[in-house]
Amino acid sequence: MPGMVMSTTDDVISGQAWDDFCDALKRAGKQVLRAETPATPLDRSEGWRYLTRLLRIGLEMHLEFADADFPGFFAPSHETGKIGADNPDNLYLMGRINGRHDYVIRGTRGSVSYLSIGSQKGGYESDGKMEQTGFIDAAEMQLDGEGRFEVLLSETRPANSRNWLRIEPASNAVIVRQTFLDRKIERPAQVSIERLHPGGARPQPLTPDRIVAGLGNAARFVEGTAQVFANWAQSYLPHLNQLPLADQALCQRSGGDPNILYYHSAWKLAPDEALVIHVARVPDCRFWNLQIDNWWMESLDYRHQRIHHNKHSAKLDANGGVTLVLSHRDPGHANWLETAGHEIGTMCLRWVGAKQPVDPSTRVVKLGVNGEWL
């Protein structure tokens, strides 16, 4: 009836909640159809798949794992769900929290090369930012004799607590990053999270309020995330086939790791061209890699193609530098990177813990019939 105020229960019963969810998802498609986005069959197909991947992540984040009273870790980026130049060498985990409560993360360190834990506030579904509110590097954590640890999440640091992660009332997520040099031989950390002092509460059945909020936030996450990184990709076009230092403040506002220095750009190559990326001297650092992404800033399929090299896999030259070659076909170079059928895309170089980072240089060369540089 006119003037009647509908409740979330009414919206769930009538199906209006589902209609609103579907309408919001439809709006997200405008990011795939932006004027500057490549319109090849491959890029457009990947664009639509990208939205479905964001939806899967969004539903995990805002519905399945949204209860901050009973949090659990899920993967916000992985082999078939990718966001914002996801690192192919990373295992990402996220847990949803409420910054007004205290939490504990328990785990076993494992042997993975790099491990960090950060708390964040905001989200791509709200203001397009995921700003850090606390950070701890596993290199600074206290472990027992078997590599086990506990990290307390609280607003105030308790006395005699070395493993403390700061949160604030607005904190709503915790991110665990694990970076491998070689996934075949390194063991990831095993981690769990729980709220401290829940007061005897137990998980409750799903309510109309929770399903409406979850669907709405998931749809906004799809549109917001797609827009954030479509804007990033568009901003790289003025320095196509170059690899300049990224805006580090922007990277940090978007959920970056403070130990990482990021370089981002876009590339575009003709069938007979190659992009040569050279670092005169690889700096002393805990980790580095360079990855090739599609236009949507998803890492290409590292399960089946060589689309990245890192500190372990790349072959250095006699002077301690490294040259990587991106091309459509194999030029016979040890550090070849595949375009995997793409004519255009994005890329990312990261130094982790480098005290004296070195900027890369780039040049486009022609390839001969047999792959040699001309």
C-alpha positions in Angstrom: 0.0 0.0 0.0 1.2 3.6 -0.6 3.2 5.0 2.3 3.7 1.6 3.9 7.3 1.1 5.2 8.6 -2.4 4.1 10.7 -4.3 6.6 13.6 -6.6 5.7 11.3 -9.5 6.6 8.8 -8.3 4.0 11.6 -7.9 1.4 12.8 -11.5 2.1 9.3 -13.0 2.0 8.3 -11.1 -1.2 11.6 -11.6 -3.0 12.3 -7.9 -3.2 15.7 -8.6 -1.5 16.7 -10.9 -4.3 15.5 -8.4 -7.0 17.5 -5.6 -5.4 20.6 -7.9 -5.3 20.3 -8.8 -9.0 19.8 -5.2 -10.0 22.9 -4.2 -8.1 24.9 -6.9 -9.9 23.6 -5.7 -13.2 25.0 -2.3 -12.5 28.5 -3.8 -11.9 28.6 -4.8 -15.6 29.1 -1.2 -16.6 32.7 -1.5 -15.4 33.4 -4.2 -18.0 31.9 -2.0 -20.7 33.9 1.2 -19.9 35.2 3.0 -23.0 38.9 2.3 -22.4 38.5 -1.4 -21.6 39.7 -3.8 -24.4 36.8 -5.3 -26.3 38.5 -8.5 -27.7 36.6 -11.7 -27.2 39.1 -12.9 -24.6 39.2 -9.7 -22.6 35.5 -9.2 -22.6 34.9 -12.9 -21.6 37.4 -12.5 -18.8 35.6 -9.4 -17.7 32.3 -11.2 -17.2 34.1 -14.1 -15.5 35.9 -11.5 -13.2 32.5 -10.3 -11.9 31.4 -13.8 -11.1 34.7 -14.4 -9.2 34.2 -11.2 -7.3 30.7 -12.3 -6.4 32.0 -15.6 -5.0 34.5 -13.7 -2.9 31.9 -11.2 -1.9 29.5 -13.8 -0.7 32.2 -15.5 1.4 33.2 -12.2 2.9 29.8 -10.7 3.6 27.5 -13.7 4.1 29.2 -17.0 4.8 32.1 -15.6 7.0 30.4 -12.3 8.0 29.7 -13.1 11.7 32.4 -11.2 13.6 31.4 -13.0 16.8 32.3 -16.4 15.4 35.0 -15.5 12.8 36.9 -17.9 10.5 39.5 -17.5 7.8 38.6 -17.7 4.1 40.7 -17.0 0.9 39.9 -13.6 -0.6 42.2 -14.2 -3.5 43.3 -17.6 -5.0 43.7 -19.5 -8.2 40.1 -18.8 -9.5 39.3 -15.6 -7.5 41.6 -12.7 -8.0 41.6 -9.0 -6.9 44.0 -6.1 -7.6 47.1 -7.8 -8.9 46.9 -10.7 -6.6 50.3 -12.2 -5.9 50.7 -15.6 -7.6 53.2 -16.5 -4.8 50.8 -15.6 -2.0 48.4 -17.5 0.1 45.9 -14.9 1.3 43.5 -15.4 4.3 40.9 -13.0 5.6 38.8 -13.0 8.8 35.9 -10.6 9.6 36.1 -8.9 13.0 34.4 -6.2 15.0 37.0 -3.7 16.4 35.0 -3.3 19.6 35.9 -6.8 20.6 39.2 -8.6 21.3 40.4 -11.6 19.3 43.2 -14.1 19.3 44.9 -15.7 16.3 46.6 -19.0 17.0 49.0 -20.7 14.6 52.0 -22.7 13.6 54.7 -20.7 11.7 55.5 -23.3 9.0 58.4 -22.6 6.6 56.9 -20.2 4.2 59.3 -17.4 3.2 57.3 -14.4 4.4 54.3 -14.1 6.8 52.5 -10.9 7.9 49.2 -10.2 9.6 47.4 -6.9 9.3 44.1 -5.4 10.6 42.0 -3.2 8.3 39.0 -0.9 8.1 36.7 0.1 5.3 36.2 -2.0 2.2 35.8 -1.7 -1.6 32.0 -2.0 -1.1 31.9 1.2 0.9 34.4 3.9 0.3 36.8 2.0 -2.0 39.5 1.9 0.7 40.9 -0.9 2.9 43.1 1.1 5.3 45.4 -0.6 7.7 44.9 -0.2 11.4 47.6 -2.6 12.7 50.4 -4.8 11.4 52.7 -7.5 12.6 55.6 -9.1 10.8 56.2 -12.8 11.6 59.9 -12.0 11.8 59.2 -10.0 14.9 56.8 -12.6 16.5 57.6 -14.7 19.5 57.3 -18.5 18.8 57.6 -21.5 21.0 60.0 -24.3 20.4 57.6 -26.0 17.9 57.0 -22.8 16.0 53.6 -22.1 17.5 52.3 -18.6 18.2 49.4 -16.6 19.5 48.6 -13.0 18.4 46.3 -10.9 20.5 44.0 -8.4 18.6 43.0 -5.5 20.8 42.8 -1.7 20.9 45.2 -1.4 23.8 48.5 -3.4 24.0 48.5 -5.6 27.1 51.6 -5.6 29.3 54.3 -8.2 28.5 52.7 -9.1 25.1 55.1 -9.2 22.2 52.6 -10.7 19.7 50.1 -7.9 19.5 48.1 -6.7 16.6 46.5 -3.3 17.0 42.8 -2.8 16.1 40.5 0.1 16.5 36.7 0.3 16.8 36.3 0.7 13.0 38.5 -2.3 12.3 36.5 -4.9 10.4 39.0 -7.4 8.9 42.3 -9.1 9.5 44.5 -10.2 6.5 47.1 -12.9 6.6 49.7 -12.9 3.8 52.0 -15.8 3.2 54.5 -15.5 0.4 56.3 -18.6 -1.1 59.6 -18.7 -2.8 58.8 -22.3 -3.9 55.3 -23.7 -3.1 56.6 -27.2 -3.8 58.9 -27.3 -0.7 57.6 -24.7 1.7 55.0 -25.4 4.4 52.4 -22.6 4.9 51.4 -21.5 8.4 48.3 -23.0 9.9 46.2 -20.3 11.5 42.8 -19.9 13.3 41.0 -17.0 14.8 38.4 -16.6 17.6 36.8 -13.8 19.5 37.8 -13.6 23.2 35.2 -13.6 25.9 32.0 -14.1 23.7 30.0 -14.4 26.9 28.5 -17.8 26.2 26.9 -16.7 22.9 26.4 -19.3 20.1 25.9 -18.9 16.4 22.3 -18.1 15.6 20.1 -19.2 12.6 20.1 -16.9 9.6 17.8 -13.9 9.9 16.2 -11.6 7.3 18.4 -8.7 8.5 21.5 -10.8 7.9 20.6 -12.1 4.5 19.5 -8.6 3.3 22.7 -7.0 4.6 24.9 -9.9 3.2 23.4 -9.8 -0.3 23.6 -6.0 -0.4 27.2 -5.8 0.8 28.2 -8.6 -1.6 26.7 -6.8 -4.6 28.3 -3.5 -3.6 31.6 -5.3 -3.2 31.4 -6.6 -6.8 30.7 -3.2 -8.2 33.1 -1.3 -5.9 36.0 -3.6 -6.4 35.5 -3.7 -10.2 35.4 0.1 -10.2 38.5 0.6 -8.0 40.7 -1.5 -10.2 39.2 -0.4 -13.5 40.2 3.1 -12.4 43.7 1.8 -11.6 44.1 0.1 -15.0 42.9 3.2 -16.8 45.5 5.3 -14.9 48.3 3.2 -16.3 47.6 4.0 -20.0 49.8 7.2 -20.0 52.9 5.0 -19.2 52.1 2.0 -21.4 55.0 -0.5 -21.5 56.8 1.3 -18.8 57.0 0.2 -15.2 57.1 3.3 -12.8 56.9 3.3 -9.1 53.3 3.2 -8.0 51.6 5.7 -5.7 52.5 3.9 -2.4 50.0 5.9 -0.4 47.3 4.7 -2.7 48.5 1.1 -2.5 48.4 1.3 1.3 44.9 2.8 1.3 43.8 -0.2 -0.8 45.1 -2.9 1.5 48.8 -3.1 0.6 51.5 -4.5 2.9 53.7 -1.8 4.4 56.8 -4.0 3.8 56.2 -4.0 0.1 57.2 -1.4 -2.5 54.9 -1.7 -5.5 55.4 -0.9 -9.2 52.3 -1.0 -11.5 51.6 -0.4 -15.1 50.0 -1.6 -18.3 51.5 -3.3 -21.3 50.4 -3.8 -25.0 52.3 -5.8 -27.6 51.9 -6.7 -31.2 52.4 -10.4 -32.2 56.0 -9.8 -33.2 57.0 -7.6 -30.2 58.4 -8.3 -26.8 58.7 -6.2 -23.7 62.1 -6.4 -22.1 62.1 -5.5 -18.4 65.6 -5.0 -16.9 66.8 -4.4 -13.3 70.5 -3.5 -13.3 71.0 -4.8 -9.8 68.5 -6.9 -7.8 68.5 -5.2 -4.3 69.1 -7.2 -1.1 65.5 -8.0 -0.1 63.4 -10.7 1.6 61.4 -11.3 -1.6 60.7 -10.0 -5.1 58.6 -10.9 -8.0 57.2 -9.6 -11.3 53.8 -10.8 -12.5 51.7 -10.4 -15.6 48.0 -9.6 -15.2 45.0 -9.2 -17.5 43.3 -5.8 -17.9 41.1 -6.5 -14.9 44.3 -6.8 -12.8 43.8 -10.5 -12.2 47.1 -12.5 -12.3 47.0 -14.7 -15.4 46.6 -18.4 -14.8 49.8 -19.3 -13.0 48.7 -22.9 -12.7 49.3 -23.5 -16.4 51.3 -20.6 -17.8 54.6 -19.0 -16.8 53.3 -15.5 -16.0 55.6 -14.6 -13.1 59.2 -15.0 -11.8 60.4 -14.4 -8.3 63.6 -14.4 -6.2 63.8 -18.2 -6.4 62.8 -18.8 -10.0 64.5 -16.0 -12.0 68.0 -16.4 -13.4 70.2 -13.4 -12.7 73.0 -12.1 -14.9 76.7 -12.0 -14.1 76.3 -8.5 -12.6 73.5 -9.5 -10.2 70.8 -7.9 -12.3 67.8 -9.6 -14.0 66.1 -9.3 -17.4 62.6 -10.6 -17.9 61.0 -10.8 -21.3 57.2 -10.7 -22.0 56.1 -11.9 -25.4 53.4 -13.9 -27.2 55.8 -16.7 -28.0 58.8 -18.2 -26.3 62.0 -16.3 -27.4 64.2 -18.9 -25.7 64.9 -16.6 -22.7 65.3 -18.1 -19.2 63.1 -15.5 -17.7 60.3 -15.6 -20.3 56.8 -14.4 -19.3 53.8 -15.4 -21.3 51.0 -13.1 -22.5 48.8 -16.2 -22.5 46.8 -15.0 -25.6 46.4 -11.4 -24.4 47.2 -8.3 -26.5 47.0 -5.9 -23.6 47.1 -6.2 -19.8 48.6 -4.9 -16.6 51.7 -5.9 -14.5 53.2 -5.6 -11.1 56.7 -5.6 -9.6 57.2 -5.8 -5.9 60.2 -5.5 -3.6 59.7 -6.9 -0.1 61.9 -5.4 2.6 64.4 -3.8 0.2 66.3 -1.0 1.9 67.7 0.2 -1.4 65.1 -0.6 -4.1 66.2 -0.4 -7.8 63.8 0.9 -10.4 63.3 -1.2 -13.5 63.8 -0.1 -17.1 61.7 -1.3 -20.1 61.9 -1.3 -23.8 59.9 -2.9 -26.6 61.8 -4.9 -29.2 60.9 -6.8 -32.3 61.2 -10.6 -32.4 62.6 -12.5 -35.4 61.1 -15.6 -36.9 63.0 -17.8 -34.5 62.3 -15.6 -31.5 65.6 -13.7 -31.5 65.6 -10.0 -30.7 66.0 -7.6 -33.6 
